[in-house]
């Protein structure tokens, strides 16, 4: 675990500084990490939750500099809400992922969505924003959420991965917005890139990132194989599968595990490998 303290600026690269928000939890690890890119003319990536102390820490970190962009990877409430207070304080535009239109009102086991997120400019895959000495290029990585973007900083060989790739745990993929097929495709997309290091929103930087992404993809395939093995014993409900697949899991994470299993099942159903009968899932004939 990092010894980083909330509100304390860490310099990771001549173009990259990091601040930790004071929001540790079973889903955020030590908290959400906000990144400041550039010097003099800067971008702020994932400004974080609606927390006045964290916003004050960001403003203190960029004192004497000009914020030219407030960049959001996605719209979970631990990532984007502080963008409004930061825009009010600096006048910088909010850019990055598009807003998310939610049609599902069911329970969600990961961080809630920021329904008030309203970017001044939504970016698409390959689109870039620039400042003095730096470039941030959007890399569309749906899966954790449908609107998730990573951001490449070619001047540092770095990729800011938000929650798509984290340095401490696998990403939660929570249907209906989270999509396991899209998540796996996005991992494959990153494996074809040549980034030197990943800077996630939670956990430490990821060196040898292509190897790490292969590990994540292998982990998901392993979970899929576990599900198929259980279904080989007969019809199963999601709670039954979670109990057998996640022995000793923190009770606070059981809901998230169930959503992950559901995401795998929906991905298998799309490929005609399984089908659903009420609360039970079965192997396709």
PyMOL commands that set and color helices and strands:
alter all, ss='L'
color gray80, all
select helices_A, chain A and resi 52-61+82-90+154-156+180-191+209-232+238-245+251-270
alter helices_A, ss='H'
color red, helices_A
select strands_A, chain A and resi 10-13+16-20+33-37+41-45+66-72+94-96+121-122+128-131+134-140+149-153+158-162+197-200+206-207+236-237+274-277+280-283
alter strands_A, ss='S'
color yellow, strands_A
deselect
rebuild
show_as cartoon
